[in-house]
Amino acid sequence: MAATRLEVRIPEQLNDRLEALALEEGLTKTDVFRRALALYMLTKERQKDGARLQFAQGDQTETLVSI
């Protein structure tokens, strides 16, 4: 599979959180970024179809209207 290199500049605090998440998940920062981008793209595609992103915990639901 052909790949394109992308340089992304993020604030140090966000990088620290990204590193911690990657370590916690046993992934590279690149893997976390790819997964986050895939989720963002899926969310935007579904929004175009009128869907909403929701998080549910127990009987409580939180709706994110826009991403």
mmCIF file of the N, C-alpha and C atoms, coordinates in Angstrom:
data_MODEL
# 
_entry.id   MODEL 
# 
loop_
_atom_site.group_PDB 
_atom_site.id 
_atom_site.type_symbol 
_atom_site.label_atom_id 
_atom_site.label_alt_id 
_atom_site.label_comp_id 
_atom_site.label_asym_id 
_atom_site.label_entity_id 
_atom_site.label_seq_id 
_atom_site.pdbx_PDB_ins_code 
_atom_site.Cartn_x 
_atom_site.Cartn_y 
_atom_site.Cartn_z 
_atom_site.occupancy 
_atom_site.B_iso_or_equiv 
_atom_site.pdbx_formal_charge 
_atom_site.auth_seq_id 
_atom_site.auth_comp_id 
_atom_site.auth_asym_id 
_atom_site.auth_atom_id 
_atom_site.pdbx_PDB_model_num 
ATOM 1   N N  . MET A 1 1  ? 0.836   -1.169 0.000  1.00 0.00 ? 1  MET A N  1 
ATOM 2   C CA . MET A 1 1  ? 0.000   0.000  0.000  1.00 0.00 ? 1  MET A CA 1 
ATOM 3   C C  . MET A 1 1  ? 0.886   1.239  0.000  1.00 0.00 ? 1  MET A C  1 
ATOM 4   N N  . ALA A 1 2  ? 0.658   2.133  -0.926 1.00 0.00 ? 2  ALA A N  1 
ATOM 5   C CA . ALA A 1 2  ? 1.410   3.382  -0.982 1.00 0.00 ? 2  ALA A CA 1 
ATOM 6   C C  . ALA A 1 2  ? 1.021   4.265  0.193  1.00 0.00 ? 2  ALA A C  1 
ATOM 7   N N  . ALA A 1 3  ? 1.970   5.020  0.673  1.00 0.00 ? 3  ALA A N  1 
ATOM 8   C CA . ALA A 1 3  ? 1.707   5.889  1.819  1.00 0.00 ? 3  ALA A CA 1 
ATOM 9   C C  . ALA A 1 3  ? 2.229   7.287  1.528  1.00 0.00 ? 3  ALA A C  1 
ATOM 10  N N  . THR A 1 4  ? 1.585   8.256  2.122  1.00 0.00 ? 4  THR A N  1 
ATOM 11  C CA . THR A 1 4  ? 2.005   9.645  2.033  1.00 0.00 ? 4  THR A CA 1 
ATOM 12  C C  . THR A 1 4  ? 2.403   10.100 3.416  1.00 0.00 ? 4  THR A C  1 
ATOM 13  N N  . ARG A 1 5  ? 3.510   10.763 3.501  1.00 0.00 ? 5  ARG A N  1 
ATOM 14  C CA . ARG A 1 5  ? 3.977   11.273 4.786  1.00 0.00 ? 5  ARG A CA 1 
ATOM 15  C C  . ARG A 1 5  ? 3.303   12.610 5.065  1.00 0.00 ? 5  ARG A C  1 
ATOM 16  N N  . LEU A 1 6  ? 2.859   12.794 6.297  1.00 0.00 ? 6  LEU A N  1 
ATOM 17  C CA . LEU A 1 6  ? 2.173   14.009 6.703  1.00 0.00 ? 6  LEU A CA 1 
ATOM 18  C C  . LEU A 1 6  ? 2.811   14.510 7.998  1.00 0.00 ? 6  LEU A C  1 
ATOM 19  N N  . GLU A 1 7  ? 3.187   15.764 8.018  1.00 0.00 ? 7  GLU A N  1 
ATOM 20  C CA . GLU A 1 7  ? 3.733   16.356 9.237  1.00 0.00 ? 7  GLU A CA 1 
ATOM 21  C C  . GLU A 1 7  ? 2.642   17.164 9.904  1.00 0.00 ? 7  GLU A C  1 
ATOM 22  N N  . VAL A 1 8  ? 2.401   16.885 11.171 1.00 0.00 ? 8  VAL A N  1 
ATOM 23  C CA . VAL A 1 8  ? 1.357   17.576 11.918 1.00 0.00 ? 8  VAL A CA 1 
ATOM 24  C C  . VAL A 1 8  ? 1.993   18.217 13.145 1.00 0.00 ? 8  VAL A C  1 
ATOM 25  N N  . ARG A 1 9  ? 1.733   19.473 13.334 1.00 0.00 ? 9  ARG A N  1 
ATOM 26  C CA . ARG A 1 9  ? 2.240   20.182 14.518 1.00 0.00 ? 9  ARG A CA 1 
ATOM 27  C C  . ARG A 1 9  ? 1.086   20.329 15.507 1.00 0.00 ? 9  ARG A C  1 
ATOM 28  N N  . ILE A 1 10 ? 1.321   19.861 16.726 1.00 0.00 ? 10 ILE A N  1 
ATOM 29  C CA . ILE A 1 10 ? 0.308   19.956 17.766 1.00 0.00 ? 10 ILE A CA 1 
ATOM 30  C C  . ILE A 1 10 ? 0.943   20.543 19.014 1.00 0.00 ? 10 ILE A C  1 
ATOM 31  N N  . PRO A 1 11 ? 0.137   21.175 19.858 1.00 0.00 ? 11 PRO A N  1 
ATOM 32  C CA . PRO A 1 11 ? 0.667   21.734 21.110 1.00 0.00 ? 11 PRO A CA 1 
ATOM 33  C C  . PRO A 1 11 ? 1.268   20.619 21.981 1.00 0.00 ? 11 PRO A C  1 
ATOM 34  N N  . GLU A 1 12 ? 2.248   20.988 22.770 1.00 0.00 ? 12 GLU A N  1 
ATOM 35  C CA . GLU A 1 12 ? 2.944   20.027 23.619 1.00 0.00 ? 12 GLU A CA 1 
ATOM 36  C C  . GLU A 1 12 ? 1.984   19.273 24.543 1.00 0.00 ? 12 GLU A C  1 
ATOM 37  N N  . GLN A 1 13 ? 1.008   19.974 25.105 1.00 0.00 ? 13 GLN A N  1 
ATOM 38  C CA . GLN A 1 13 ? 0.054   19.330 26.010 1.00 0.00 ? 13 GLN A CA 1 
ATOM 39  C C  . GLN A 1 13 ? -0.750  18.245 25.281 1.00 0.00 ? 13 GLN A C  1 
ATOM 40  N N  . LEU A 1 14 ? -1.150  18.526 24.055 1.00 0.00 ? 14 LEU A N  1 
ATOM 41  C CA . LEU A 1 14 ? -1.885  17.528 23.273 1.00 0.00 ? 14 LEU A CA 1 
ATOM 42  C C  . LEU A 1 14 ? -0.978  16.354 22.918 1.00 0.00 ? 14 LEU A C  1 
ATOM 43  N N  . ASN A 1 15 ? 0.274   16.639 22.612 1.00 0.00 ? 15 ASN A N  1 
ATOM 44  C CA . ASN A 1 15 ? 1.231   15.574 22.332 1.00 0.00 ? 15 ASN A CA 1 
ATOM 45  C C  . ASN A 1 15 ? 1.421   14.677 23.546 1.00 0.00 ? 15 ASN A C  1 
ATOM 46  N N  . ASP A 1 16 ? 1.482   15.272 24.726 1.00 0.00 ? 16 ASP A N  1 
ATOM 47  C CA . ASP A 1 16 ? 1.626   14.482 25.957 1.00 0.00 ? 16 ASP A CA 1 
ATOM 48  C C  . ASP A 1 16 ? 0.437   13.537 26.127 1.00 0.00 ? 16 ASP A C  1 
ATOM 49  N N  . ARG A 1 17 ? -0.759  14.042 25.856 1.00 0.00 ? 17 ARG A N  1 
ATOM 50  C CA . ARG A 1 17 ? -1.966  13.209 25.968 1.00 0.00 ? 17 ARG A CA 1 
ATOM 51  C C  . ARG A 1 17 ? -1.967  12.113 24.904 1.00 0.00 ? 17 ARG A C  1 
ATOM 52  N N  . LEU A 1 18 ? -1.522  12.457 23.698 1.00 0.00 ? 18 LEU A N  1 
ATOM 53  C CA . LEU A 1 18 ? -1.427  11.482 22.617 1.00 0.00 ? 18 LEU A CA 1 
ATOM 54  C C  . LEU A 1 18 ? -0.439  10.374 22.970 1.00 0.00 ? 18 LEU A C  1 
ATOM 55  N N  . GLU A 1 19 ? 0.713   10.738 23.500 1.00 0.00 ? 19 GLU A N  1 
ATOM 56  C CA . GLU A 1 19 ? 1.712   9.746  23.907 1.00 0.00 ? 19 GLU A CA 1 
ATOM 57  C C  . GLU A 1 19 ? 1.161   8.836  25.001 1.00 0.00 ? 19 GLU A C  1 
ATOM 58  N N  . ALA A 1 20 ? 0.475   9.418  25.981 1.00 0.00 ? 20 ALA A N  1 
ATOM 59  C CA . ALA A 1 20 ? -0.085  8.627  27.078 1.00 0.00 ? 20 ALA A CA 1 
ATOM 60  C C  . ALA A 1 20 ? -1.138  7.651  26.556 1.00 0.00 ? 20 ALA A C  1 
ATOM 61  N N  . LEU A 1 21 ? -1.993  8.111  25.661 1.00 0.00 ? 21 LEU A N  1 
ATOM 62  C CA . LEU A 1 21 ? -3.024  7.246  25.094 1.00 0.00 ? 21 LEU A CA 1 
ATOM 63  C C  . LEU A 1 21 ? -2.400  6.123  24.275 1.00 0.00 ? 21 LEU A C  1 
ATOM 64  N N  . ALA A 1 22 ? -1.409  6.456  23.466 1.00 0.00 ? 22 ALA A N  1 
ATOM 65  C CA . ALA A 1 22 ? -0.730  5.440  22.656 1.00 0.00 ? 22 ALA A CA 1 
ATOM 66  C C  . ALA A 1 22 ? -0.090  4.376  23.547 1.00 0.00 ? 22 ALA A C  1 
ATOM 67  N N  . LEU A 1 23 ? 0.565   4.814  24.606 1.00 0.00 ? 23 LEU A N  1 
ATOM 68  C CA . LEU A 1 23 ? 1.190   3.883  25.539 1.00 0.00 ? 23 LEU A CA 1 
ATOM 69  C C  . LEU A 1 23 ? 0.151   3.001  26.216 1.00 0.00 ? 23 LEU A C  1 
ATOM 70  N N  . GLU A 1 24 ? -0.934  3.604  26.665 1.00 0.00 ? 24 GLU A N  1 
ATOM 71  C CA . GLU A 1 24 ? -2.015  2.880  27.332 1.00 0.00 ? 24 GLU A CA 1 
ATOM 72  C C  . GLU A 1 24 ? -2.635  1.830  26.411 1.00 0.00 ? 24 GLU A C  1 
ATOM 73  N N  . GLU A 1 25 ? -2.772  2.164  25.129 1.00 0.00 ? 25 GLU A N  1 
ATOM 74  C CA . GLU A 1 25 ? -3.411  1.264  24.169 1.00 0.00 ? 25 GLU A CA 1 
ATOM 75  C C  . GLU A 1 25 ? -2.421  0.298  23.503 1.00 0.00 ? 25 GLU A C  1 
ATOM 76  N N  . GLY A 1 26 ? -1.131  0.499  23.738 1.00 0.00 ? 26 GLY A N  1 
ATOM 77  C CA . GLY A 1 26 ? -0.122  -0.346 23.095 1.00 0.00 ? 26 GLY A CA 1 
ATOM 78  C C  . GLY A 1 26 ? -0.004  -0.060 21.607 1.00 0.00 ? 26 GLY A C  1 
ATOM 79  N N  . LEU A 1 27 ? -0.187  1.210  21.241 1.00 0.00 ? 27 LEU A N  1 
ATOM 80  C CA . LEU A 1 27 ? -0.146  1.633  19.848 1.00 0.00 ? 27 LEU A CA 1 
ATOM 81  C C  . LEU A 1 27 ? 0.921   2.704  19.663 1.00 0.00 ? 27 LEU A C  1 
ATOM 82  N N  . THR A 1 28 ? 1.209   3.012  18.417 1.00 0.00 ? 28 THR A N  1 
ATOM 83  C CA . THR A 1 28 ? 2.066   4.155  18.144 1.00 0.00 ? 28 THR A CA 1 
ATOM 84  C C  . THR A 1 28 ? 1.193   5.407  18.067 1.00 0.00 ? 28 THR A C  1 
ATOM 85  N N  . LYS A 1 29 ? 1.834   6.554  18.163 1.00 0.00 ? 29 LYS A N  1 
ATOM 86  C CA . LYS A 1 29 ? 1.081   7.803  18.016 1.00 0.00 ? 29 LYS A CA 1 
ATOM 87  C C  . LYS A 1 29 ? 0.454   7.870  16.626 1.00 0.00 ? 29 LYS A C  1 
ATOM 88  N N  . THR A 1 30 ? 1.160   7.351  15.639 1.00 0.00 ? 30 THR A N  1 
ATOM 89  C CA . THR A 1 30 ? 0.627   7.330  14.277 1.00 0.00 ? 30 THR A CA 1 
ATOM 90  C C  . THR A 1 30 ? -0.634  6.490  14.201 1.00 0.00 ? 30 THR A C  1 
ATOM 91  N N  . ASP A 1 31 ? -0.635  5.333  14.864 1.00 0.00 ? 31 ASP A N  1 
ATOM 92  C CA . ASP A 1 31 ? -1.822  4.472  14.871 1.00 0.00 ? 31 ASP A CA 1 
ATOM 93  C C  . ASP A 1 31 ? -3.013  5.182  15.519 1.00 0.00 ? 31 ASP A C  1 
ATOM 94  N N  . VAL A 1 32 ? -2.770  5.858  16.636 1.00 0.00 ? 32 VAL A N  1 
ATOM 95  C CA . VAL A 1 32 ? -3.848  6.588  17.309 1.00 0.00 ? 32 VAL A CA 1 
ATOM 96  C C  . VAL A 1 32 ? -4.377  7.683  16.395 1.00 0.00 ? 32 VAL A C  1 
ATOM 97  N N  . PHE A 1 33 ? -3.487  8.406  15.744 1.00 0.00 ? 33 PHE A N  1 
ATOM 98  C CA . PHE A 1 33 ? -3.894  9.475  14.831 1.00 0.00 ? 33 PHE A CA 1 
ATOM 99  C C  . PHE A 1 33 ? -4.721  8.918  13.679 1.00 0.00 ? 33 PHE A C  1 
ATOM 100 N N  . ARG A 1 34 ? -4.286  7.804  13.093 1.00 0.00 ? 34 ARG A N  1 
ATOM 101 C CA . ARG A 1 34 ? -5.038  7.185  11.992 1.00 0.00 ? 34 ARG A CA 1 
ATOM 102 C C  . ARG A 1 34 ? -6.441  6.781  12.434 1.00 0.00 ? 34 ARG A C  1 
ATOM 103 N N  . ARG A 1 35 ? -6.538  6.184  13.612 1.00 0.00 ? 35 ARG A N  1 
ATOM 104 C CA . ARG A 1 35 ? -7.850  5.768  14.128 1.00 0.00 ? 35 ARG A CA 1 
ATOM 105 C C  . ARG A 1 35 ? -8.737  6.969  14.396 1.00 0.00 ? 35 ARG A C  1 
ATOM 106 N N  . ALA A 1 36 ? -8.157  8.020  14.957 1.00 0.00 ? 36 ALA A N  1 
ATOM 107 C CA . ALA A 1 36 ? -8.929  9.234  15.232 1.00 0.00 ? 36 ALA A CA 1 
ATOM 108 C C  . ALA A 1 36 ? -9.421  9.865  13.934 1.00 0.00 ? 36 ALA A C  1 
ATOM 109 N N  . LEU A 1 37 ? -8.578  9.892  12.922 1.00 0.00 ? 37 LEU A N  1 
ATOM 110 C CA . LEU A 1 37 ? -8.974  10.450 11.637 1.00 0.00 ? 37 LEU A CA 1 
ATOM 111 C C  . LEU A 1 37 ? -10.077 9.611  10.999 1.00 0.00 ? 37 LEU A C  1 
ATOM 112 N N  . ALA A 1 38 ? -9.953  8.288  11.071 1.00 0.00 ? 38 ALA A N  1 
ATOM 113 C CA . ALA A 1 38 ? -10.986 7.408  10.517 1.00 0.00 ? 38 ALA A CA 1 
ATOM 114 C C  . ALA A 1 38 ? -12.324 7.635  11.222 1.00 0.00 ? 38 ALA A C  1 
ATOM 115 N N  . LEU A 1 39 ? -12.295 7.785  12.544 1.00 0.00 ? 39 LEU A N  1 
ATOM 116 C CA . LEU A 1 39 ? -13.525 8.034  13.303 1.00 0.00 ? 39 LEU A CA 1 
ATOM 117 C C  . LEU A 1 39 ? -14.117 9.390  12.933 1.00 0.00 ? 39 LEU A C  1 
ATOM 118 N N  . TYR A 1 40 ? -13.284 10.396 12.808 1.00 0.00 ? 40 TYR A N  1 
ATOM 119 C CA . TYR A 1 40 ? -13.750 11.731 12.420 1.00 0.00 ? 40 TYR A CA 1 
ATOM 120 C C  . TYR A 1 40 ? -14.412 11.684 11.047 1.00 0.00 ? 40 TYR A C  1 
ATOM 121 N N  . MET A 1 41 ? -13.776 11.021 10.092 1.00 0.00 ? 41 MET A N  1 
ATOM 122 C CA . MET A 1 41 ? -14.325 10.934 8.740  1.00 0.00 ? 41 MET A CA 1 
ATOM 123 C C  . MET A 1 41 ? -15.655 10.178 8.733  1.00 0.00 ? 41 MET A C  1 
ATOM 124 N N  . LEU A 1 42 ? -15.735 9.086  9.476  1.00 0.00 ? 42 LEU A N  1 
ATOM 125 C CA . LEU A 1 42 ? -16.987 8.333  9.566  1.00 0.00 ? 42 LEU A CA 1 
ATOM 126 C C  . LEU A 1 42 ? -18.088 9.195  10.174 1.00 0.00 ? 42 LEU A C  1 
ATOM 127 N N  . THR A 1 43 ? -17.760 9.933  11.217 1.00 0.00 ? 43 THR A N  1 
ATOM 128 C CA . THR A 1 43 ? -18.730 10.802 11.877 1.00 0.00 ? 43 THR A CA 1 
ATOM 129 C C  . THR A 1 43 ? -19.247 11.860 10.917 1.00 0.00 ? 43 THR A C  1 
ATOM 130 N N  . LYS A 1 44 ? -18.356 12.498 10.170 1.00 0.00 ? 44 LYS A N  1 
ATOM 131 C CA . LYS A 1 44 ? -18.769 13.525 9.223  1.00 0.00 ? 44 LYS A CA 1 
ATOM 132 C C  . LYS A 1 44 ? -19.635 12.925 8.119  1.00 0.00 ? 44 LYS A C  1 
ATOM 133 N N  . GLU A 1 45 ? -19.302 11.740 7.620  1.00 0.00 ? 45 GLU A N  1 
ATOM 134 C CA . GLU A 1 45 ? -20.110 11.082 6.588  1.00 0.00 ? 45 GLU A CA 1 
ATOM 135 C C  . GLU A 1 45 ? -21.511 10.784 7.113  1.00 0.00 ? 45 GLU A C  1 
ATOM 136 N N  . ARG A 1 46 ? -21.588 10.267 8.327  1.00 0.00 ? 46 ARG A N  1 
ATOM 137 C CA . ARG A 1 46 ? -22.882 9.923  8.906  1.00 0.00 ? 46 ARG A CA 1 
ATOM 138 C C  . ARG A 1 46 ? -23.700 11.177 9.193  1.00 0.00 ? 46 ARG A C  1 
ATOM 139 N N  . GLN A 1 47 ? -23.052 12.270 9.593  1.00 0.00 ? 47 GLN A N  1 
ATOM 140 C CA . GLN A 1 47 ? -23.756 13.528 9.835  1.00 0.00 ? 47 GLN A CA 1 
ATOM 141 C C  . GLN A 1 47 ? -24.446 14.003 8.566  1.00 0.00 ? 47 GLN A C  1 
ATOM 142 N N  . LYS A 1 48 ? -23.800 13.813 7.425  1.00 0.00 ? 48 LYS A N  1 
ATOM 143 C CA . LYS A 1 48 ? -24.394 14.222 6.149  1.00 0.00 ? 48 LYS A CA 1 
ATOM 144 C C  . LYS A 1 48 ? -25.688 13.459 5.888  1.00 0.00 ? 48 LYS A C  1 
ATOM 145 N N  . ASP A 1 49 ? -25.784 12.251 6.434  1.00 0.00 ? 49 ASP A N  1 
ATOM 146 C CA . ASP A 1 49 ? -26.991 11.426 6.275  1.00 0.00 ? 49 ASP A CA 1 
ATOM 147 C C  . ASP A 1 49 ? -28.019 11.701 7.366  1.00 0.00 ? 49 ASP A C  1 
ATOM 148 N N  . GLY A 1 50 ? -27.738 12.674 8.227  1.00 0.00 ? 50 GLY A N  1 
ATOM 149 C CA . GLY A 1 50 ? -28.674 13.041 9.275  1.00 0.00 ? 50 GLY A CA 1 
ATOM 150 C C  . GLY A 1 50 ? -28.462 12.329 10.601 1.00 0.00 ? 50 GLY A C  1 
ATOM 151 N N  . ALA A 1 51 ? -27.415 11.551 10.709 1.00 0.00 ? 51 ALA A N  1 
ATOM 152 C CA . ALA A 1 51 ? -27.149 10.830 11.956 1.00 0.00 ? 51 ALA A CA 1 
ATOM 153 C C  . ALA A 1 51 ? -26.483 11.762 12.970 1.00 0.00 ? 51 ALA A C  1 
ATOM 154 N N  . ARG A 1 52 ? -26.563 11.377 14.247 1.00 0.00 ? 52 ARG A N  1 
ATOM 155 C CA . ARG A 1 52 ? -25.913 12.112 15.321 1.00 0.00 ? 52 ARG A CA 1 
ATOM 156 C C  . ARG A 1 52 ? -25.009 11.177 16.092 1.00 0.00 ? 52 ARG A C  1 
ATOM 157 N N  . LEU A 1 53 ? -23.917 11.709 16.586 1.00 0.00 ? 53 LEU A N  1 
ATOM 158 C CA . LEU A 1 53 ? -23.008 10.939 17.429 1.00 0.00 ? 53 LEU A CA 1 
ATOM 159 C C  . LEU A 1 53 ? -23.488 11.070 18.863 1.00 0.00 ? 53 LEU A C  1 
ATOM 160 N N  . GLN A 1 54 ? -23.685 9.934  19.527 1.00 0.00 ? 54 GLN A N  1 
ATOM 161 C CA . GLN A 1 54 ? -24.143 9.951  20.913 1.00 0.00 ? 54 GLN A CA 1 
ATOM 162 C C  . GLN A 1 54 ? -23.275 9.044  21.768 1.00 0.00 ? 54 GLN A C  1 
ATOM 163 N N  . PHE A 1 55 ? -23.119 9.439  23.012 1.00 0.00 ? 55 PHE A N  1 
ATOM 164 C CA . PHE A 1 55 ? -22.461 8.613  24.008 1.00 0.00 ? 55 PHE A CA 1 
ATOM 165 C C  . PHE A 1 55 ? -23.505 8.258  25.053 1.00 0.00 ? 55 PHE A C  1 
ATOM 166 N N  . ALA A 1 56 ? -23.573 6.990  25.404 1.00 0.00 ? 56 ALA A N  1 
ATOM 167 C CA . ALA A 1 56 ? -24.563 6.553  26.387 1.00 0.00 ? 56 ALA A CA 1 
ATOM 168 C C  . ALA A 1 56 ? -23.853 5.877  27.553 1.00 0.00 ? 56 ALA A C  1 
ATOM 169 N N  . GLN A 1 57 ? -24.311 6.206  28.746 1.00 0.00 ? 57 GLN A N  1 
ATOM 170 C CA . GLN A 1 57 ? -23.818 5.564  29.950 1.00 0.00 ? 57 GLN A CA 1 
ATOM 171 C C  . GLN A 1 57 ? -25.033 5.294  30.820 1.00 0.00 ? 57 GLN A C  1 
ATOM 172 N N  . GLY A 1 58 ? -25.316 4.024  31.000 1.00 0.00 ? 58 GLY A N  1 
ATOM 173 C CA . GLY A 1 58 ? -26.522 3.668  31.729 1.00 0.00 ? 58 GLY A CA 1 
ATOM 174 C C  . GLY A 1 58 ? -27.726 4.163  30.974 1.00 0.00 ? 58 GLY A C  1 
ATOM 175 N N  . ASP A 1 59 ? -28.586 4.909  31.650 1.00 0.00 ? 59 ASP A N  1 
ATOM 176 C CA . ASP A 1 59 ? -29.786 5.424  30.985 1.00 0.00 ? 59 ASP A CA 1 
ATOM 177 C C  . ASP A 1 59 ? -29.626 6.888  30.552 1.00 0.00 ? 59 ASP A C  1 
ATOM 178 N N  . GLN A 1 60 ? -28.401 7.403  30.648 1.00 0.00 ? 60 GLN A N  1 
ATOM 179 C CA . GLN A 1 60 ? -28.150 8.777  30.244 1.00 0.00 ? 60 GLN A CA 1 
ATOM 180 C C  . GLN A 1 60 ? -27.469 8.806  28.880 1.00 0.00 ? 60 GLN A C  1 
ATOM 181 N N  . THR A 1 61 ? -27.912 9.706  28.017 1.00 0.00 ? 61 THR A N  1 
ATOM 182 C CA . THR A 1 61 ? -27.351 9.842  26.696 1.00 0.00 ? 61 THR A CA 1 
ATOM 183 C C  . THR A 1 61 ? -26.910 11.294 26.486 1.00 0.00 ? 61 THR A C  1 
ATOM 184 N N  . GLU A 1 62 ? -25.718 11.442 25.955 1.00 0.00 ? 62 GLU A N  1 
ATOM 185 C CA . GLU A 1 62 ? -25.199 12.769 25.622 1.00 0.00 ? 62 GLU A CA 1 
ATOM 186 C C  . GLU A 1 62 ? -25.038 12.813 24.111 1.00 0.00 ? 62 GLU A C  1 
ATOM 187 N N  . THR A 1 63 ? -25.607 13.815 23.488 1.00 0.00 ? 63 THR A N  1 
ATOM 188 C CA . THR A 1 63 ? -25.533 13.946 22.033 1.00 0.00 ? 63 THR A CA 1 
ATOM 189 C C  . THR A 1 63 ? -24.538 15.027 21.661 1.00 0.00 ? 63 THR A C  1 
ATOM 190 N N  . LEU A 1 64 ? -23.620 14.669 20.776 1.00 0.00 ? 64 LEU A N  1 
ATOM 191 C CA . LEU A 1 64 ? -22.711 15.651 20.226 1.00 0.00 ? 64 LEU A CA 1 
ATOM 192 C C  . LEU A 1 64 ? -23.291 16.099 18.893 1.00 0.00 ? 64 LEU A C  1 
ATOM 193 N N  . VAL A 1 65 ? -23.630 17.359 18.797 1.00 0.00 ? 65 VAL A N  1 
ATOM 194 C CA . VAL A 1 65 ? -24.345 17.845 17.636 1.00 0.00 ? 65 VAL A CA 1 
ATOM 195 C C  . VAL A 1 65 ? -23.398 18.090 16.470 1.00 0.00 ? 65 VAL A C  1 
ATOM 196 N N  . SER A 1 66 ? -22.207 18.535 16.741 1.00 0.00 ? 66 SER A N  1 
ATOM 197 C CA . SER A 1 66 ? -21.285 18.874 15.662 1.00 0.00 ? 66 SER A CA 1 
ATOM 198 C C  . SER A 1 66 ? -19.877 18.508 16.060 1.00 0.00 ? 66 SER A C  1 
ATOM 199 N N  . ILE A 1 67 ? -19.154 18.016 15.084 1.00 0.00 ? 67 ILE A N  1 
ATOM 200 C CA . ILE A 1 67 ? -17.736 17.693 15.315 1.00 0.00 ? 67 ILE A CA 1 
ATOM 201 C C  . ILE A 1 67 ? -16.919 18.438 14.295 1.00 0.00 ? 67 ILE A C  1 
# 
